[in-house]
Amino acid sequence: MAKNSIRPSRRAANQMRKVKLQTGAAKYAEGSCLAIFGNTHVLCAASIEERVPPWMRGTGTGWVTAEYGMLPRSTHTRTNREAARGKQSGRTQEIQRLIGRSLRAVTDMEALGERQIRLDCDVLQADGGTRTASITGACVALHLACQGLIKSGAIETNPVTELVAAISCGIYQGEPVLDLDYPEDSNAQADANFVLTERGGIVEIQGTAEEKPFSRAQFNKLLDLARDGTQDLVKAQRKALGIK
């Protein structure tokens, strides 16, 4: 327990929730990972399809895409399935596009060959940070699927050029903090999601002020927290994948 912590979880400002990346969580998927960030649990499964979208046929290059969804009882009260409503929410579309962009940023499509890998990210339990957990877990699932392609002789090298991870940061009661859970996220003065590669490259940053604008100095502190946090996540990814 952090001494004099202002956070509901009693964590220090730079302390993440307990993270676990469990591979082999979906028996039939070509690659899978159960990403656990505290009480947020996301099942990420990779499916290899020996075809690409029509607009990519004949190019010799592949494609990586993602779908995201929250199960009805992933939150405190039941939410109807989006399939029952007949359409996806804007939030769902935005998040799955973010996941896809994040994974494509670290994938060599020529090395993948003319095939598509689809990442399904299903939120089993939500307590803040579902999109960041999805990206982090989906990267592991994608890497595993590509390892399978190498083992089968379909490709020669892993098209995942480097690992990518994501973490949330925010300003809670005036202090920059790392890895927001729901009580913090719902009461933060500002919150941001950072998608960074293992080499420190920036894939995407989403930041929003909830009450008043935050300063450049505060943003720099959030970025510093995110860099440290994603490096810890990359270590967890490498451990899960058995990579030194």
Solvent accessible surface area in square Angstrom, and as a share of the most:
residue,aa,sasa,rsa
1,M,201,0.90
2,A,19,0.15
3,K,180,0.76
4,N,128,0.65
5,S,16,0.11
6,I,64,0.33
7,R,2,0.01
8,P,67,0.42
9,S,48,0.31
10,R,92,0.34
11,R,18,0.06
12,A,34,0.27
13,A,28,0.22
14,N,103,0.53
15,Q,85,0.38
16,M,34,0.15
17,R,21,0.08
18,K,176,0.75
19,V,35,0.20
20,K,110,0.47
21,L,18,0.09
22,Q,76,0.34
23,T,49,0.29
24,G,62,0.59
25,A,37,0.29
26,A,25,0.20
27,K,170,0.72
28,Y,190,0.72
29,A,27,0.21
30,E,89,0.40
31,G,4,0.04
32,S,3,0.02
33,C,0,0.00
34,L,31,0.15
35,A,0,0.00
36,I,32,0.16
37,F,0,0.00
38,G,24,0.23
39,N,89,0.46
40,T,0,0.00
41,H,48,0.22
42,V,0,0.00
43,L,45,0.22
44,C,0,0.00
45,A,18,0.14
46,A,0,0.00
47,S,41,0.26
48,I,35,0.18
49,E,27,0.12
50,E,115,0.52
51,R,152,0.55
52,V,7,0.04
53,P,25,0.15
54,P,95,0.59
55,W,171,0.60
56,M,13,0.06
57,R,158,0.58
58,G,73,0.70
59,T,76,0.44
60,G,42,0.40
61,T,29,0.17
62,G,0,0.00
63,W,59,0.21
64,V,0,0.00
65,T,29,0.17
66,A,7,0.06
67,E,71,0.32
68,Y,10,0.04
69,G,18,0.17
70,M,68,0.30
71,L,67,0.33
72,P,11,0.07
73,R,150,0.55
74,S,5,0.03
75,T,49,0.29
76,H,153,0.68
77,T,102,0.59
78,R,136,0.50
79,T,64,0.37
80,N,91,0.47
81,R,131,0.48
82,E,40,0.18
83,A,93,0.72
84,A,84,0.65
85,R,121,0.44
86,G,65,0.63
87,K,156,0.66
88,Q,70,0.31
89,S,38,0.25
90,G,57,0.55
91,R,107,0.39
92,T,7,0.04
93,Q,57,0.25
94,E,63,0.28
95,I,0,0.00
96,Q,27,0.12
97,R,143,0.52
98,L,1,0.00
99,I,0,0.00
100,G,2,0.02
101,R,95,0.35
102,S,0,0.00
103,L,0,0.00
104,R,63,0.23
105,A,61,0.47
106,V,2,0.01
107,T,13,0.08
108,D,60,0.31
109,M,35,0.16
110,E,132,0.59
111,A,31,0.24
112,L,0,0.00
113,G,17,0.16
114,E,68,0.31
115,R,30,0.11
116,Q,13,0.06
117,I,0,0.00
118,R,66,0.24
119,L,0,0.00
120,D,44,0.23
121,C,0,0.00
122,D,53,0.27
123,V,0,0.00
124,L,68,0.34
125,Q,74,0.33
126,A,23,0.17
127,D,28,0.15
128,G,11,0.11
129,G,17,0.16
130,T,8,0.05
131,R,45,0.16
132,T,1,0.01
133,A,0,0.00
134,S,0,0.00
135,I,0,0.00
136,T,0,0.00
137,G,0,0.00
138,A,0,0.00
139,C,0,0.00
140,V,0,0.00
141,A,0,0.00
142,L,0,0.00
143,H,20,0.09
144,L,40,0.20
145,A,0,0.00
146,C,0,0.00
147,Q,64,0.28
148,G,37,0.35
149,L,11,0.05
150,I,63,0.32
151,K,184,0.78
152,S,86,0.55
153,G,61,0.59
154,A,49,0.38
155,I,16,0.08
156,E,160,0.72
157,T,89,0.52
158,N,38,0.19
159,P,1,0.00
160,V,12,0.07
161,T,71,0.41
162,E,28,0.12
163,L,4,0.02
164,V,0,0.00
165,A,0,0.00
166,A,0,0.00
167,I,0,0.00
168,S,8,0.05
169,C,0,0.00
170,G,0,0.00
171,I,5,0.03
172,Y,18,0.07
173,Q,112,0.50
174,G,53,0.51
175,E,66,0.30
176,P,22,0.14
177,V,0,0.00
178,L,4,0.02
179,D,1,0.00
180,L,3,0.02
181,D,10,0.05
182,Y,117,0.44
183,P,57,0.36
184,E,0,0.00
185,D,55,0.29
186,S,62,0.40
187,N,93,0.48
188,A,5,0.04
189,Q,38,0.17
190,A,1,0.01
191,D,28,0.15
192,A,2,0.01
193,N,22,0.11
194,F,0,0.00
195,V,2,0.01
196,L,1,0.01
197,T,10,0.06
198,E,43,0.19
199,R,179,0.65
200,G,23,0.23
201,G,34,0.33
202,I,91,0.46
203,V,40,0.23
204,E,38,0.17
205,I,56,0.29
206,Q,42,0.18
207,G,45,0.43
208,T,72,0.42
209,A,42,0.32
210,E,97,0.44
211,E,130,0.58
212,K,146,0.62
213,P,122,0.76
214,F,55,0.23
215,S,56,0.36
216,R,185,0.68
217,A,61,0.47
218,Q,54,0.24
219,F,52,0.22
220,N,63,0.32
221,K,117,0.49
222,L,0,0.00
223,L,28,0.14
224,D,85,0.44
225,L,25,0.13
226,A,0,0.00
227,R,84,0.31
228,D,97,0.50
229,G,1,0.01
230,T,1,0.01
231,Q,71,0.32
232,D,70,0.36
233,L,1,0.00
234,V,6,0.04
235,K,138,0.58
236,A,29,0.22
237,Q,0,0.00
238,R,65,0.24
239,K,174,0.74
240,A,30,0.23
241,L,19,0.09
242,G,67,0.65
243,I,53,0.27
244,K,220,0.93
